[in-house]
Amino acid sequence: MSLSHTAAEYMLSDALLPDPSSSRAKGLRLELPSDRLLKFVTVGLPLLLVSLAFAREFSAGSQISCFSPTNFTGKQSAYTDTACWDSLIHHGFDAEGHAVTKSLWALKVFPYSLLVVAVLMYLPYLLWRYAAAPALHCDLLFIIDELDKSYNRSVRLVQHMKKVQQASAEPERFWEEYERARRERYFEFPLLERYLTCKQHAHALVFIYILRNLLLLLFLAATCLYLVFLHLNIFFQDEFSCSIKTGLLQAEPHIPLLIPCKLVFFSVFQIISLSIGSVYVLLIPVVIYNALQLCQWDKGLLSVYEMLPAFDLLSRRMLTCPLNDLNIILLFLRANISKLTSFSRLNAVSALREATANKEDIDTVIDFMTLLAGLETTKPK
């Protein structure tokens, strides 16, 4: 008999979770995997392509090639290229023969505008990092610790029940006291459950998260519209007519009125704009999906933790509208499931509960531990 008691004590001792290490607070993920992917793509892609454009500019030299007259010297041809690149104004004629001008200056600032796009895409991340991440970090750390402690309290309760049952002369009376304690909710964890209920009525985190996605969606749409504007107005004109008869050269008779020029980097800018535009268009449904996932509860995690005694946030139908901070916290708990040591054990207990023949004997993790400890032989049916 003592051998079975010793084995039960060892089994219950092994079921206890170790004390959490200090690295748990440092390793919490305060971004969802999809949000982190969006940040890397929306910010990193324009920076990568701009760096390639700048590298080509430095390696290729001049970004424009003008067809100067044959009587121009080398210095005059270089001056023509510089003057036309500085102005970037196309001189042409309309259908009625009137002179018209069209500025192509947006091509010159195109790489720098992509730097502005990268900064704008980084702003939603900064908003979340400084406005929501500190509070979310505290919430996750407290809830994860309390969930693991609640599991440990359940195991320690079984250890105490085993000692009391061994010392009791009347096993039936022991189980009557146990059932009465369950009915009067002596085993509940009010701090954790009330904290989660309080978070259900808070909306600060969900407001910032929705604002973050709306800003990201706005910046993606604005960037796509900007690229469409460039393609419709500028990116189909790689050749233009330049005029250098200005200033001191205005009265020179040997300088032609218009000089044809060609943009050397034009195809590179087209490829860059098409790449960024197509990727950003594909990312818009991802941003919408991230916002819409708040419209439904992630009940899988809480349903597993209903194996804890009196933890019935789901069964008491306390989950109403999902647009609240509790739903955000559940999403981030799912992302930090590796830090939640008790989840894997409770998940295994839930699976065994579904596989057992007498499901009515297993309501909580305490019932399961009592079965493993061998106390079910005296439990009244």
C-alpha positions in Angstrom: 0.0 0.0 0.0 2.8 2.4 0.8 4.4 1.7 -2.6 1.2 2.9 -4.4 1.0 5.9 -2.1 4.7 6.8 -2.9 4.1 6.3 -6.6 1.0 8.6 -6.4 3.1 11.2 -4.6 5.8 11.1 -7.2 3.3 11.3 -10.0 1.6 14.3 -8.5 5.0 16.0 -7.9 6.0 15.5 -11.5 2.7 17.0 -12.6 3.6 20.3 -11.0 5.0 23.0 -13.3 8.5 24.5 -12.5 8.7 28.0 -11.3 8.7 30.4 -14.3 12.1 31.8 -15.2 12.9 35.5 -15.6 13.4 35.0 -19.4 9.6 34.7 -19.8 9.1 38.4 -19.6 11.8 39.1 -22.2 10.6 36.5 -24.7 6.9 37.6 -25.0 5.8 38.3 -28.5 3.9 41.6 -28.7 3.2 41.3 -32.4 1.1 38.7 -34.2 3.0 36.7 -36.8 0.9 38.3 -39.6 1.5 41.8 -38.3 5.3 41.1 -38.2 5.2 39.9 -41.7 3.3 43.0 -42.8 5.9 45.2 -41.1 8.9 43.5 -42.7 7.3 43.6 -46.2 5.8 47.1 -46.2 8.9 48.7 -44.7 11.6 46.5 -46.1 10.5 46.3 -49.7 10.7 50.0 -50.6 14.0 50.3 -48.7 15.5 47.4 -50.6 14.4 48.7 -54.0 15.5 52.2 -53.2 18.9 51.0 -52.2 19.1 49.1 -55.5 18.1 52.3 -57.4 20.7 54.4 -55.6 23.3 51.7 -56.3 22.5 51.8 -60.0 22.6 55.6 -60.0 26.0 55.7 -58.4 27.4 53.0 -60.7 25.9 54.2 -64.0 26.7 57.9 -63.5 24.4 60.2 -65.5 20.7 59.4 -65.4 19.9 61.2 -68.6 21.3 61.2 -72.2 20.7 64.2 -74.4 21.4 64.3 -78.2 23.3 67.5 -78.5 24.1 69.0 -81.9 27.3 67.9 -83.6 28.9 71.3 -83.2 28.8 71.1 -79.4 32.0 70.4 -77.5 32.3 67.8 -74.7 31.8 70.4 -72.0 28.7 71.8 -73.8 27.2 68.3 -74.1 27.9 67.7 -70.4 26.2 71.1 -69.6 23.2 70.1 -71.7 22.8 66.9 -69.8 23.1 68.6 -66.4 20.7 71.5 -67.4 18.0 69.1 -68.7 18.3 66.8 -65.7 17.9 69.8 -63.4 14.8 71.1 -65.1 13.1 67.9 -66.3 10.5 69.8 -68.2 9.1 68.4 -71.5 8.4 71.0 -74.2 5.9 70.0 -76.8 3.0 71.1 -78.8 -0.7 70.3 -78.5 -3.1 69.4 -81.4 -3.6 73.0 -82.3 0.1 73.7 -82.4 0.4 75.7 -79.2 3.5 75.2 -77.1 2.9 73.2 -73.9 5.2 72.2 -71.0 5.0 69.1 -68.8 7.1 68.7 -65.6 8.8 65.3 -65.1 10.3 66.4 -61.8 8.4 63.6 -60.0 10.9 61.1 -61.6 13.7 62.8 -59.8 12.1 62.6 -56.4 10.7 59.1 -56.9 13.4 57.3 -54.9 13.1 59.8 -52.1 9.3 59.4 -52.1 9.8 55.6 -51.6 11.8 56.5 -48.5 8.8 58.6 -47.3 6.6 55.5 -48.0 8.8 53.3 -45.8 8.6 55.8 -43.0 4.8 56.0 -43.3 4.5 52.2 -43.2 6.6 52.2 -40.0 4.3 54.7 -38.2 1.5 52.1 -37.4 4.1 49.9 -35.8 5.4 52.7 -33.7 1.8 53.5 -32.6 1.3 49.9 -31.4 4.7 49.7 -29.8 4.4 52.8 -27.7 0.7 53.1 -27.2 -0.4 49.4 -26.6 2.6 47.1 -26.2 3.5 48.1 -22.6 0.0 47.5 -21.3 -0.3 44.3 -23.4 3.0 43.1 -22.0 1.8 43.5 -18.4 -1.5 41.8 -19.2 0.1 38.8 -20.9 2.7 38.3 -18.1 0.0 38.4 -15.4 -2.4 36.1 -17.2 0.2 33.6 -18.2 1.5 33.4 -14.6 -2.0 33.1 -13.2 -3.0 30.3 -15.6 0.1 28.3 -14.7 -0.4 29.0 -11.0 -4.0 27.9 -11.3 -2.9 24.6 -12.7 -0.3 24.2 -10.0 -2.9 25.0 -7.3 -5.2 22.3 -8.8 -2.4 19.7 -8.5 -1.5 20.8 -5.0 -5.2 20.5 -4.1 -5.2 16.9 -5.3 -2.0 16.3 -3.2 -3.8 17.6 -0.1 -7.0 15.6 -0.9 -4.9 12.5 -1.1 -3.4 13.1 2.3 -6.8 13.9 3.8 -8.4 10.8 2.2 -5.7 8.6 3.5 -6.1 10.0 7.0 -9.9 9.9 6.9 -11.7 7.0 8.5 -14.9 7.5 6.5 -14.1 7.8 2.7 -17.8 8.5 1.9 -17.9 11.6 4.1 -14.7 12.8 2.5 -16.2 12.7 -0.9 -19.4 14.4 0.4 -17.2 17.3 1.7 -15.5 17.4 -1.7 -18.8 17.6 -3.6 -20.1 20.3 -1.3 -16.9 22.3 -1.8 -17.4 22.1 -5.5 -21.0 23.3 -5.3 -20.1 26.2 -3.1 -17.2 27.1 -5.5 -14.4 26.9 -3.0 -12.1 25.8 -5.8 -12.6 28.9 -8.0 -9.8 31.4 -8.9 -11.7 34.7 -8.6 -8.7 37.0 -9.3 -7.9 35.5 -12.8 -11.5 35.1 -13.9 -12.5 38.6 -12.7 -9.5 40.0 -14.4 -10.4 38.4 -17.7 -14.0 39.6 -17.2 -12.7 43.1 -16.6 -10.7 43.0 -19.8 -13.9 42.0 -21.7 -15.3 45.4 -20.8 -12.2 47.3 -21.8 -11.6 48.6 -25.4 -8.3 50.4 -25.4 -6.2 47.7 -27.0 -8.7 46.8 -29.6 -9.1 50.5 -30.5 -5.4 50.9 -31.0 -5.2 47.7 -33.0 -8.0 48.7 -35.3 -6.5 52.1 -35.7 -3.1 50.5 -36.6 -4.7 48.4 -39.3 -6.7 51.4 -40.6 -3.6 53.5 -40.9 -1.7 50.7 -42.6 -4.6 50.2 -45.0 -4.8 54.0 -45.7 -1.0 54.2 -46.4 -1.1 51.1 -48.7 -4.0 52.5 -50.7 -2.4 56.0 -50.9 0.9 54.5 -52.1 -0.9 52.4 -54.8 -2.8 55.5 -56.0 0.4 57.5 -56.1 2.1 54.8 -58.2 -1.0 54.7 -60.5 -0.7 58.5 -60.9 2.9 58.2 -61.9 2.3 55.5 -64.4 -0.6 57.4 -66.0 1.2 60.7 -66.2 4.9 60.2 -66.3 6.0 56.5 -66.5 5.0 56.2 -70.2 7.3 59.0 -71.4 11.0 58.0 -71.3 11.9 60.6 -74.0 11.3 64.4 -73.8 12.3 67.6 -75.5 14.4 69.9 -73.4 15.1 73.6 -73.8 18.4 75.2 -72.7 17.8 78.6 -74.2 17.5 80.3 -70.8 19.5 82.8 -69.0 22.8 83.7 -70.7 22.1 81.2 -73.5 18.8 82.7 -74.5 20.3 85.0 -77.2 22.8 82.4 -78.6 21.8 81.8 -82.3 23.7 78.4 -82.6 21.8 76.7 -79.8 18.7 74.9 -81.1 15.3 75.6 -79.6 14.7 72.0 -78.3 17.1 69.2 -77.6 15.8 65.5 -77.5 16.7 63.6 -74.3 16.2 60.1 -73.0 15.9 58.9 -69.4 18.4 56.1 -68.8 16.9 54.9 -65.5 13.3 54.9 -66.8 12.9 51.1 -67.1 14.4 50.6 -63.6 11.8 53.0 -62.0 9.0 51.2 -63.9 10.1 47.8 -62.5 10.4 49.2 -59.0 7.0 50.9 -59.0 5.3 47.8 -60.5 6.9 45.6 -57.9 5.9 47.7 -54.9 2.4 48.3 -56.3 1.7 44.7 -57.0 2.9 43.6 -53.5 1.0 46.3 -51.7 -2.2 45.4 -53.6 -1.7 41.8 -52.4 -1.2 42.9 -48.8 -4.4 44.8 -48.6 -6.5 41.6 -48.1 -4.1 40.5 -45.4 -4.6 43.8 -43.5 -8.4 43.4 -43.8 -8.2 39.8 -42.6 -6.2 40.9 -39.5 -8.9 43.4 -38.7 -11.8 41.0 -39.3 -10.3 38.3 -37.1 -11.4 40.4 -34.1 -15.0 39.7 -35.1 -14.9 36.2 -33.7 -13.7 34.6 -30.5 -10.8 32.3 -30.2 -12.6 29.9 -27.9 -10.1 27.0 -28.2 -7.7 28.3 -25.6 -10.3 29.2 -22.9 -12.2 25.9 -23.5 -9.0 24.0 -22.6 -8.7 26.0 -19.4 -12.2 25.1 -18.4 -10.6 22.0 -17.1 -9.5 24.2 -14.1 -12.0 24.1 -11.3 -14.8 26.7 -11.5 -13.1 28.4 -14.5 -16.3 28.7 -16.6 -15.9 31.9 -18.6 -17.4 30.1 -21.6 -20.1 28.0 -19.9 -21.6 31.0 -18.2 -21.8 32.8 -21.6 -19.7 35.7 -20.5 -18.2 36.1 -24.0 -20.5 38.5 -25.8 -19.3 41.0 -28.4 -15.7 40.0 -29.5 -14.6 43.6 -30.1 -12.9 44.1 -26.7 -9.4 43.8 -25.1 -10.0 40.2 -24.0 -10.2 39.0 -27.6 -6.9 40.8 -28.4 -5.3 39.2 -25.4 -6.5 35.7 -26.5 -5.0 36.3 -29.9 -1.6 37.2 -28.3 -1.9 34.3 -25.9 -2.2 32.1 -28.9 0.9 33.7 -30.3 2.8 33.1 -27.0 1.5 29.6 -26.5 5.1 28.3 -26.0 5.3 30.5 -22.8 2.1 28.9 -21.5 3.4 25.7 -20.0 0.1 24.6 -18.5 -1.7 24.7 -21.9 0.0 21.6 -23.3 -0.7 19.6 -20.2 -4.4 20.7 -20.0 -4.7 20.0 -23.7 -3.5 16.5 -23.1 -6.0 16.1 -20.2 -8.8 17.3 -22.4 -7.9 14.8 -25.1 -7.8 12.0 -22.6 -11.2 13.2 -21.2 -12.7 12.8 -24.7 -11.2 9.3 -25.0 -12.2 8.0 -21.6 -15.3 5.8 -21.3 -16.8 7.5 -18.1 -16.7 11.2 -19.1 -19.1 12.1 -16.3 -16.3 11.3 -13.8 -13.9 13.9 -15.3 -15.1 17.5 -15.1 -11.9 19.2 -14.1 -8.2 18.6 -13.9 -8.7 17.8 -10.2 -11.0 14.9 -11.1 -8.4 13.6 -13.6 -5.6 13.8 -11.1 -7.7 12.0 -8.5 -8.2 9.2 -11.0 -4.5 9.0 -11.6 -3.8 9.0 -7.9 -6.1 6.1 -7.4 -8.8 7.9 -5.4 -11.6 6.9 -7.8 -12.2 3.6 -6.1 -13.9 5.2 -3.2 -15.6 8.0 -5.0 -19.4 7.6 -4.8 -21.2 7.3 -8.1 
